[in-house]
């Protein structure tokens, strides 16, 4: 009874917020807020407020290695990156600031894709009272058994995923970043990236997605603990958008993360929406994703 009272109290606080719903959307690895643009446009046309966040040194503040501009692969292997100094603490603080500002105007739905799921869990712990609903879209949802994105990636359920070892430039342990080269011309390199991200997409759309990728992602962020606490994260209504053709976060791993979260909070389980044909970056048509997200608004 005490737990139910707490759930009702927290839900009541969220329902008490007046004003339009705001979707705060968090991108994944080697990406930026622009990743969400097709879905954001759909949500906006339905009357919702949408903020597609650029995490620090991503998107509008992206770090671009000088050697990448010249396509000097030898120099790319050693050029230092300020992204190496970033971790989940930085991502959490940035998104929490956005959520605080958005929550002043109405209820907030927080959604994360891929690595962005770890930030969703962290922000859910930091400001649960400011969130109406949280959503993981083919995203990491760490648990005590798999406490970091690195641990999730290494899980046996992720054996079908394509880990881009052959596409990494330089030594991630020395650089502090996993560095990719989206401008590469090697057909085998490009085909590996396509299979990881968007198998089955038309060539022109694949090239568009390559053009929006960033070279560097922090290895510290992947190693950061992001286990939501049952008394904060565990009290929030949550949804998982499950992608059935994902070769980055394998569907079996998605299923394990959903099951472990539900086992921790059996009276507050994931609502799962299945997209059986979707690769890691999602369906080519953004409308079904927007439909699922729109249903989370109060």
Buried (B, 14 or more C-beta within 10 A) or exposed (E): EEBEEEBEEBBEEBEEBEEEBBBBBBBBBBBBBBBBBBBBEBBEEEEBBBBBBBBBBBBEEEBEBEBBEEEEEEBBBEBEBEBBEBBBEBBBEBBBEBBEBBBEBBBBBBBBBBBBBBBBBBBBBBBBEBBBBBBBBBBBBBBEEBBBBBBBBEBEBBEEBBBBEEBBBBEBEEBBBBBBBBEBEEEEBBEBBBBBBBBEBEEEEBEEBBEBBBBBBBBBBBBBBBBBEEEBBBBBBBBBBBBEBBBBBBBBBBBBBBEBBBEBBEEBBBBBBBBEEBBBBBBBEBEBBBEBBBEBBE
